[in-house]
Amino acid sequence: MNPPGLAGTASPGFLSGRAAVLVFLAFALGYFLSAVVRTVIATLSPALTQEFVLQAADLGLLGGGFFLGFASTQLLLGSWLDRYGPRRVLIGFLAVAVLACLAFSMATGFAGLLAARVLLGVGLSACLMAPLTGFRRWYDPGQMLRANSWILMVGSLGMVAATLPVQWLLPLTGWRPLFWVLAVLLVLTIILLMRLVPRHVPHTPDPAGPVGYAQVWRSPAFRRLLPYAFFINGGLIGLQTLWLGPWLTRVVGLSPSQAAAGLFSINLASLVAFSIWGWAMPSLTRRGWTVERLLTLGVPLMLAVLAVNTALGSVAGWPFWALFIVLGSVVSLAQPALSMTFAPSVAGRALTAYNLVCFLGIFAMQWGIGLIVDALRARACTQEESFQGAFVIYLCCCIASFVFYLRAKADNSGP
């Protein structure tokens, strides 16, 4: 069955029908694998903690190192996407990811794990930005909104695959062969991209904007979203891809297999949420439901659930966090909406500038929560109290960021 909204009649100059679907599927495989790699640390955390004797701060640094690698490439990535096109750039980055998978599988100490994890972040850092840039260029606005939600749904499917399926494989294979398989699948993705994705046709230079990022940084809509991207968007991903796993094992008291089952359910709920957004966004847009209106309603609900879950402590099992993640799916709407405030020739830079802030936030939140947990444990707090204290600090940062978002002045076209 074709992904909804990608087939059909497109405007002149846009892809439609089979071509649009094949391009989506080629990009989707790359983003699926990226989501598996970025999420799998939560499932592997018990095995890695035991084998390498990791503390909470080490685990946070290992998880966040992936996003530090992501962040380190974003400014160059945006310029390259605009200049060379999504196909060529993504192929080059995925070649780096193949080598990083092999390096991670052969690591013998924490330093080797961390270096390979950072390199994985570098190699996979174009897996979302390349398709979003391509959708902005090759799909009409209705296709683009739907494709953006569906590519995020594919990412959620990757997160699902990184939970119970990985947990089932670990007793049979161990964690190292998993990264050999990922390397082979990344090579397959490169082949599909070479065969299915259009070559880059340079856009006419945008006379209204400079070559670099100045046009993006000057945008009121972009500046308004800076704290939002760092704390709310970045922190949400940081929790989902790392700290919800340790919460389930250390606070709730689940076994590794039970925690993996809980993460599976959480990420499955996320997949369903993004699927619904993909179906609903064109209709909501026609009915006057702007992204700003959806964020204004959805983010406070998400933060309220975060507050309740934190207060409940060991009572807050996976269903509570699934609700948090489902409500938090609204957060993802800001980035594609932001890209639509810029010309297609600047879309890559706008997307990656936002992504830079977001992934710096993920790194800071993942490592920062680990540092806070260790610091509170050193003061004789229980595991539950340590995690609650770290999550309360994160919640306060989110509230301040959202207040800034509401109060900041932006032009009427901003998200």
Buried (B, 14 or more C-beta within 10 A) or exposed (E): EBBBBBBEEBEEEBBBEEBBBBBBBBBBBBBBBBBBBBBBBBBBBBBBBEEBEBBBBBBBBBBBBBBBBBBBBBBEBBBBBBBBBBBBBBBBBBBBBBBBBBBBBEBEEBEBBBBBBBBBBBBBBBBBBBBBBBBBBBBBBBBBBBBBBBBBBBBBBBBBBBBBBBBEBBEEEEBEEBBBBBBEBBEEBBEBBEEBBBEBEEBEEBEEBEEEBEBBEEBBBBBBBBBBBBBBBBBBBBBBBBBBBBBBBBBBEBEBBBBBBBBBBBBBBBBBBBBBBBBBBBEBBEEEBEBBEBBBEBBBBBBEBBBBBBEEBBEBBBEBBBBBBBBBBBBBBBBBBBBBBBBBBBBBBBBBBBBBBBBBBBBBBBBBBBBBBBBBBEEEBBBBBBBBBBBBEBBEBBBEBBEBBBEBEBEEEBB
